[in-house]
């Protein structure tokens, strides 16, 4: 009886790679569609003429913001491609830092994650400490 319950729990928690792969492929397609529309938007901005310096400054700010969003989206797109590659090479679901299984629930929620929860927490602590040092250096100058 105990073994049956353990097997049932194992089945529930077992990672559904096909489902995650479908999710990642859908995300990839969505990003590719967004990229096409973003390229059209940039092209529209190239054709504009400006009445005064304020219009030009606003335009430059808009382009800068769009480029920052594009960098973020490009990074997310790369994460999707890397996750799909890890599925193909059967490395998906293993923490890149410590080598333990990441866990099905975490991967279902964050299919592009490369780190287990413990390593992700350590990474975030290090990033926060790095940010605090950088901020304190700015205030000292």
Protein Blocks (a to p, Z undefined) as FASTA:
>chain_A
ZZmmmmmmmmmmpccfklmmmmmmmmmmmmmmmmmmmmmmmmmmmmpccfblmlmmmmmm
mmmmmmmmmmmmmmmmmmmmmmmmmmmnopghiafklopafbjklmmmmmmbcbdfklmm
mmmmmmmmmmmmmmmmmmmZZ
